[in-house]
Amino acid sequence: MSVHSQAKRISVPQLMAYKGQQKIAALTAYIAPFARLLDDALDMILIGDSTAMVGYALPNTLSITVDQLAAHAGAVVRSTSHACVIVDMPFGSYQQSPQQAFANAAKMLAASGADGVKMEGGAALADTTRFLVERGIPVLAHVGLMPQYVNTMGGFKAQGMTDESAERILLDAVAHEQAGAFGVVLEGVAEALGRRITERLAIPTIGIGASPACDGQILVTEDILGLSGPRIPKFARQYSDVGAVIRSAVEQYASDVRQGVFPGLENCFGVKKPAE
């Protein structure tokens, strides 16, 4: 029996209390089989808009919808009982106004049962963070490299590499903290900046290509399992080649089918067992 099997799901206030006490381990999940496998080991599971690229083979994260992410989040929530579950707000679902953000965030949480939402954006989105938090929706902010801003950033480039850029990202993080965000994801930023922001904020920072000093780390699960293709991002580490295991199993299955080895009579119905 899992050590967490009788435990209550980790709450947003619990995650906040981890600041300075223990590191937050987080990964992405989009479907029930992965979510079940990840749940016991993690503090937080994110249904990221990376679902668009990882799950749908799209070139970026911009086209996934509220309904799609809500459906994936619901599968993750129903398949887990321990990790805090956060779901991304997709591109175009919250930038227009705080009211638009609240309507879509409320829809996603009501449909999925997730514990909170994540939003990408700098200080200009802090008022939206405040609007949601004041109305009961926990918000995980996301600053630095923001995939939904890929067109204005000119690609997936590291951020905070100049003093001016670093100062702006620091102020972005502070603005969201002051607006009530329960944590901040720092993606693709200079290591010194990730460390500086973590020391400055009273809420947890969760790094992805940021700094070991962050209060937690998050990666795309497929990257650590060898399921995302030949190129592993610089900020990730492959812990297992699950792809090789799957390929081997599928090849063996296909061989058994072609050789008439599968199915056997034990896999069929209405077959009498031989007398002992």
Residue, then its C-alpha position, 0 to 999 in steps of 0.5 A: m500500500s502506498v504511503h500516501s494512499q490514506a493521505k488527503r490531497i495536498s492543498v494549495p496552502q500546504l504547497m505554500a507552507y513548503k517554502g523553506q521547508q521542503k522542495i516541491a516535486a512536480l511533473t505534467a500529466y494529461i491522461a489517467p494512466f500517467a496520472r495514476l503512476l505519478d500521483d504518489a511520488l509528487d506534490m503537484i501535477l500540472i495539466g500544462d498547455s504543453t498538452a498541445m505539443v506533447g499530446y497533439a503534435l502541434p507546433n506550439t501551445l497556442s491552439i489548445t482550448v479551455d474545453q480540451l484542457a478541462a477534459h484532460a484535467g478531469a481525467v487527471v483529478r479522477s485518477t489521483s488522490h494525493a498530488c495537488v492538481i493545477v491546470d493551465m489557462p490556455f492562450g486567449s482564455y484570460q488575456q482580454s480581461p479579468q472577467q474573461a479570465f474568471a469565467n474560463a477559470a471557473k469553468m475549468l475548475a468546475a468541470s475538472g475538479a482541479d485545485g487551481v490554475k496557472m497563468e503566463g504573464g508579467a506584471a500586466l497580468a497581476d490585476t487578473t491574478r488578484f481578481l481571480v484570487e479574490r474570487g476563490i481561484p488559486v493562481l500559480a503565476h508563470v514568468g520568464l520564458m512564456p511559451q504562449y508569448v513565443n511570437t513576441m519573444g521570437g522563439f523559445k529563448a532563455q530570459g533574464m540574460t541582461d540586467e534590464s531583462a532580469e529586473r523586469i522579470l523580478l518585478d513581474a514575479v513580485a507583482h504576482e506575489q503582491a496580487g495573491a498568487f500562491g507561487v510562481v513558475l520560473e521558466g528558462v531564466a538565468e540561474a542567478l535570476g532564479r536564485r534571486i527571485t526565490e530569495r526575494l519572494a515569500i511564496p514558492t518558486i517552481g523552476i523549469g530551466a531556472s535554478p537549483a535554488c528554486d523552491g521546487q522543480i517541474l518538468v514535462t514527464e515525457d522528457i524525463l521518460g524518453l518519450s518526447g523524441p530524440r532531443i532532450p531540452k537542456f533543462a531536463r534530464q532523462y531518467s529512463d528510456v520508457g520508449a525503448v520498453i514500449r517499442s520492445a513490447v509492441e514489436q514482440y506483440a506484433s511478432d506473436v500475432r504474425q506467427g500465430v502465437f497470440p492469442g492463445l486459447e487461454n485468451c479466448f472465451g468458451v474454451k473448455k479447460p482440459a481435464e486434470 
